C-alpha cells in the first residue's frame, strides 16, 4: 500500500470518528403532560384498590373502593360523599347505575319491598343491552364461614333469577358470594347487620 493510500485511509478513519462524536444522544425534554411518580401511580390506579376488612370489632381497615373506582373519599356529581355512612346505607357497594337489595336474617328470598330496586336494575340492563352485571351476595357475621358463603350464593342467585325473568339474558349476569368476608359495616348493631345482608350490583 502506497504512502498516499495510507494517508487517505487514516484521514477517512479520523473524519469518521469526529462525526460520530458529534452525534451523541441529546437530552429530550419530558412530555408536558407527564407527571411525577405520584401522578403516574394515580393513573395506574384507575381501577381502584380494595383493602379487605378483618370482620366485626377487629379494628381492620375499611374497604376503600368507592363507586367511582378510586380509593379514598370520593364524590359523585352533586357532591355525594361516597364514603359516608349515609351513602353506604343507601347504595351499598353498587355501581352508581344500580341499587342494592337487602335480605332478612338467614333468608335468600327477595322481599316485596326490594322489588322496586330490582326493577330499577332490570330496567337499566334492558335499556343498555351491552351492559353486564356482577351480583355480589353478602351476609352478616353470624353463622360459619361455609354457611355464609352458601347463603350469599343463594342470595346472588335469587337476584339473577329475577333478572332472567325480567328478560335479561343469562350470559350478561355473573354471580359471586362473599358471605361474611366483606362487611360494609363492622359494628354489631342490628342495623349494621341488616345493611350487610345485601346483594350488590356491579357494572362490568
DAURTA-V131280 format. One record per backbone hydrogen bond with DSSP energy under -0.5 kcal/mol. CO is the residue of the C=O (numbers start at 1). NH is the residue of the N-H. If there is no record, write none. Layout:
CO,NH + CO,NH
This chain:
2,6 + 3,7 + 4,8 + 5,9 + 6,10 + 7,11 + 8,12 + 9,13 + 10,14 + 11,15 + 12,16 + 13,17 + 14,18 + 15,19 + 16,20 + 17,21 + 18,22 + 20,23 + 21,24 + 31,34 + 36,40 + 37,41 + 38,42 + 39,43 + 40,44 + 41,45 + 42,45 + 43,46 + 45,48 + 50,52 + 55,58 + 64,66 + 64,72 + 66,69 + 70,66 + 74,82 + 74,83 + 76,79 + 80,76 + 80,82 + 81,84 + 84,88 + 85,89 + 86,90 + 87,91 + 88,92 + 91,94 + 95,98 + 101,199 + 102,111 + 104,107 + 109,111 + 111,114 + 112,115 + 114,118 + 115,119 + 116,120 + 117,121 + 118,122 + 119,123 + 120,124 + 121,125 + 122,126 + 123,127 + 124,128 + 128,131 + 132,204 + 133,135 + 133,174 + 134,136 + 134,202 + 135,137 + 135,176 + 136,200 + 137,178 + 137,179 + 144,148 + 145,149 + 146,150 + 147,151 + 148,152 + 149,153 + 150,154 + 151,155 + 152,156 + 153,157 + 154,158 + 155,159 + 156,160 + 157,161 + 158,162 + 159,163 + 160,164 + 161,165 + 162,166 + 163,168 + 164,167 + 169,172 + 170,173 + 172,133 + 174,135 + 176,137 + 178,181 + 179,139 + 180,183 + 186,57 + 189,193 + 190,194 + 191,195 + 192,196 + 193,196 + 193,197 + 196,198 + 197,103 + 198,138 + 199,101 + 200,136 + 200,202 + 201,95 + 201,203 + 202,134
